[in-house]
């Protein structure tokens, strides 16, 4: 496993994130030595979605008003349906996502989270995957959609669903370890 000591990773989420899609990447990154912050729109706690209902609450480490991409080496976007739909309505969240691409930093998005990538305008010509129900949205945003458990395109890691988490986490850790990718851009 790669050693991510001294690497800092942001996980951007709000209420309604798929619990396993935040919990498991966070655990994988921390086990590899990274420091991980949960970033959200407001301080306090955010509620997960698990098994078709509200799940466990997670403590927010910092709000979007307190951070910039300069504070982090990479960004993780968990899915769920509610979470990315709420975040894509917030210009500050979209600007935060886009800033990681502007600075060539790794970004990982799973399930419905690529909606945020579409909203940020960073998908044109990119190879990605997502949950199948948003395939048309992703294609309409200019991406080349593939039905694979994990797709990596110059620092952008995407997966379809919680079943893909082992492959997603492995590639996420690898891309964070590699660092900036010049082709990772808007």
C-alpha positions as CSV (number, residue, x, y, z in Angstrom):
1,X,0.0,0.0,0.0
2,X,1.2,3.5,-0.8
3,X,2.4,5.7,2.0
4,X,0.3,8.9,2.0
5,X,1.9,10.5,5.1
6,X,1.6,14.3,5.0
7,X,-1.1,14.1,2.2
8,X,-4.3,15.9,3.1
9,X,-7.6,14.9,1.4
10,X,-11.0,16.6,1.5
11,X,-14.2,14.7,1.3
12,X,-17.0,17.1,0.2
13,X,-20.4,15.9,1.4
14,X,-23.7,17.0,2.8
15,X,-26.9,15.3,4.1
16,X,-27.9,12.3,2.1
17,X,-24.5,10.9,1.2
18,X,-24.2,7.1,0.7
19,X,-22.6,6.1,4.0
20,X,-20.3,3.4,2.6
21,X,-19.1,5.8,-0.1
22,X,-17.8,8.2,2.5
23,X,-16.8,5.8,5.3
24,X,-14.8,3.3,3.1
25,X,-12.7,5.8,1.1
26,X,-12.0,7.8,4.3
27,X,-10.8,4.6,6.0
28,X,-8.7,3.5,3.1
29,X,-7.0,6.9,2.9
30,X,-6.4,7.1,6.7
31,X,-5.0,3.5,6.7
32,X,-2.6,4.7,4.0
33,X,-1.5,7.6,6.2
34,X,-3.5,10.5,4.8
35,X,-5.2,13.1,6.9
36,X,-8.8,13.4,5.8
37,X,-11.3,16.2,6.5
38,X,-15.1,16.1,5.9
39,X,-16.0,19.4,4.3
40,X,-19.6,20.5,4.1
41,X,-21.8,23.5,3.6
42,X,-22.4,24.0,7.4
43,X,-20.7,23.0,10.6
44,X,-22.0,20.3,12.9
45,X,-23.1,16.9,11.7
46,X,-24.3,15.6,8.3
47,X,-26.6,12.5,8.0
48,X,-25.8,9.6,5.8
49,X,-28.1,7.4,3.8
50,X,-27.8,3.7,4.2
51,X,-30.0,0.7,3.3
52,X,-32.9,2.9,2.0
53,X,-33.1,5.2,5.0
54,X,-31.3,7.8,7.0
55,X,-28.1,6.4,8.6
56,X,-25.3,7.4,10.9
57,X,-24.3,11.1,11.4
58,X,-20.8,12.2,10.7
59,X,-19.0,15.2,12.2
60,X,-18.1,18.0,9.7
61,X,-14.4,19.0,10.2
62,X,-14.6,22.2,8.2
63,X,-17.0,24.2,6.1
64,X,-16.5,25.4,2.5
65,X,-16.1,28.9,3.9
66,X,-13.0,27.8,5.9
67,X,-11.1,26.0,3.2
68,X,-9.7,26.2,-0.4
69,X,-8.1,23.6,-2.6
70,X,-4.7,24.9,-1.4
71,X,-5.4,23.1,1.9
72,X,-5.6,19.7,0.2
73,X,-3.8,17.3,-2.1
74,X,-7.0,15.6,-3.4
75,X,-10.8,15.6,-3.3
76,X,-13.3,12.7,-2.8
77,X,-16.9,13.0,-3.8
78,X,-19.2,10.4,-2.3
79,X,-22.5,9.7,-4.0
80,X,-26.0,8.9,-2.9
81,X,-28.8,10.7,-4.7
82,X,-29.6,13.5,-2.3
83,X,-26.0,14.6,-1.5
84,X,-24.7,15.5,-5.0
85,X,-28.1,16.9,-6.0
86,X,-27.9,19.3,-3.0
87,X,-24.3,20.2,-3.5
88,X,-24.6,20.9,-7.3
89,X,-27.0,23.7,-6.4
90,X,-24.3,25.5,-4.4
91,X,-21.9,27.7,-6.4
92,X,-19.3,27.5,-3.6
93,X,-19.3,23.7,-3.8
94,X,-19.0,23.7,-7.6
95,X,-16.1,26.3,-7.5
96,X,-14.4,24.1,-4.9
97,X,-14.7,21.0,-7.1
98,X,-13.5,22.9,-10.2
99,X,-10.5,24.3,-8.3
100,X,-9.0,20.9,-7.9
101,X,-9.1,20.4,-11.7
102,X,-7.6,23.9,-12.2
103,X,-4.7,22.9,-10.0
104,X,-4.3,19.4,-11.5
105,X,-5.1,17.5,-8.3
106,X,-6.6,14.1,-8.0
107,X,-10.4,13.9,-7.7
108,X,-12.4,10.7,-7.0
109,X,-16.2,10.5,-7.5
110,X,-18.5,7.5,-7.1
111,X,-22.1,6.7,-7.8
112,X,-24.2,9.9,-8.4
113,X,-21.3,12.2,-7.5
114,X,-20.3,12.8,-11.1
115,X,-23.3,15.1,-11.3
116,X,-21.0,17.6,-9.5
117,X,-18.3,17.1,-12.2
118,X,-20.9,17.7,-14.9
119,X,-22.1,20.9,-13.1
120,X,-18.4,22.0,-12.7
121,X,-17.9,21.6,-16.5
122,X,-14.9,19.3,-16.2
123,X,-16.1,16.2,-18.1
124,X,-15.6,17.2,-21.7
125,X,-13.5,14.4,-23.4
126,X,-12.9,12.5,-20.1
127,X,-13.3,8.8,-19.6
128,X,-15.5,8.1,-16.6
129,X,-18.2,5.9,-15.1
130,X,-21.0,6.6,-12.7
131,X,-24.3,5.1,-11.5
132,X,-26.1,3.9,-14.6
133,X,-29.1,6.2,-14.1
134,X,-27.1,9.3,-14.7
135,X,-25.2,8.0,-17.7
136,X,-27.1,10.3,-20.1
137,X,-26.3,13.3,-17.9
138,X,-22.7,12.4,-18.0
139,X,-22.6,11.9,-21.7
140,X,-24.4,15.2,-22.3
141,X,-21.7,16.8,-20.2
142,X,-19.2,15.6,-22.8
143,X,-17.7,12.5,-21.1
144,X,-17.1,9.1,-22.6
145,X,-19.1,6.9,-20.2
146,X,-17.9,3.3,-19.5
147,X,-19.7,0.6,-17.6
148,X,-16.7,-0.5,-15.5
149,X,-16.1,-0.9,-11.7
150,X,-13.4,1.8,-11.8
151,X,-12.2,4.2,-14.5
152,X,-9.1,6.4,-14.1
153,X,-8.4,9.3,-16.5
154,X,-5.3,11.4,-15.6
155,X,-6.0,11.7,-11.9
156,X,-9.8,11.5,-12.1
157,X,-11.1,8.2,-10.5
158,X,-14.8,7.2,-10.9
159,X,-16.8,4.2,-9.9
160,X,-20.5,3.1,-10.3
161,X,-21.7,2.0,-6.9
162,X,-20.8,0.7,-3.4
163,X,-20.0,-2.8,-4.8
164,X,-17.1,-1.1,-6.6
165,X,-15.5,0.4,-3.5
166,X,-12.6,-2.0,-3.2
167,X,-11.4,-1.1,-6.7
168,X,-12.3,2.6,-6.2
169,X,-10.4,2.9,-3.0
170,X,-7.3,1.2,-4.4
171,X,-7.1,3.6,-7.4
172,X,-8.0,6.5,-5.1
173,X,-5.0,5.8,-2.9
174,X,-2.8,5.2,-5.9
175,X,-3.7,8.6,-7.5
176,X,-3.3,10.5,-4.3
177,X,0.1,9.0,-3.9
178,X,1.1,10.0,-7.5
179,X,0.0,13.6,-6.8
180,X,-0.7,16.2,-9.4
181,X,-1.5,15.2,-13.0
182,X,-0.9,17.8,-15.6
183,X,-3.7,16.4,-17.8
184,X,-6.2,16.8,-14.9
185,X,-7.7,20.1,-15.9
186,X,-10.9,21.9,-16.8
